Each structure stands twice: as C-alpha cells, then as structure tokens.
C-alpha cells in the first residue's frame, strides 16, 4: 500500500512538472497545498474557580481559560513602590581593551563560514558575506 501511494504521488508530481509551462496555475495550486500549514491553539484543560476541570474547545472558551490563567499569575504593581537597584557600573569596570581587526583576519573568518547553513539572527545569508569579502 505504501509503495502504491508513493508511486501515485510521484506520478502526480511528474504530470504536474510536465504541464507546468502550459498550466502554471495547477503547479502553484499543488505547491500551495503542500506548503500551507495550519496553526492554532489546541483544546485546553483548565480548572475553574470551583477547582473543577474544564475542557475549552471553542476559541472563546480557550481565550477565557488563558485570560483567567494569566490574570492569576501576573499582578499589577504600584508605580511608586520599587526596590532600589544597586549600581553595578562604576568607573573601575568600564574598560574595554583596544581591538585590532585586520583584513586577513576577516577573510580568514569569512573562509570558515559554512554556506549550506541557514542565515543567522541578522537574516543575512553567509554567501552574501563571502561575495562581499571578495570585492
């Protein structure tokens, strides 16, 4: 059964790929169908004010359950009652040594980048840095 399913899927993909120039709409429909993901909040179990377990299935019930949970955890603090924080920065510990970065050092680090990895937190791909370094 699994082999037949795989074979049918491959046949469908082959047929779509052969028709993609004549019928791009079908191609994009297939792509959209395969890449669409559904996300949402699953059913929630929670305890009401009488300590009875409840099941939240509708969006309204889920929102109410989450609201009650978060409102019981978080509190509103008065604006005028805060503990004084100690000052950890003073003149003695604000020191950064001089840094010297050479062009060869930058090229060396760029050469160590793995191009098959995804972009970092800056969302800039490593290949961009490699090409930038060659200029």
Secondary structure by P-SEA (a helix, b strand, c coil): caaaaaaaaaaaaaaaaaaccccaaaaaaaaaaacbbbbbbcbbbbbccccbbbbbccaaaaaaaaaaaaaacbbbbbcccccccccccccccccccbbbbcaaaaaaaaaacccccccccccccaaaaaaaaac
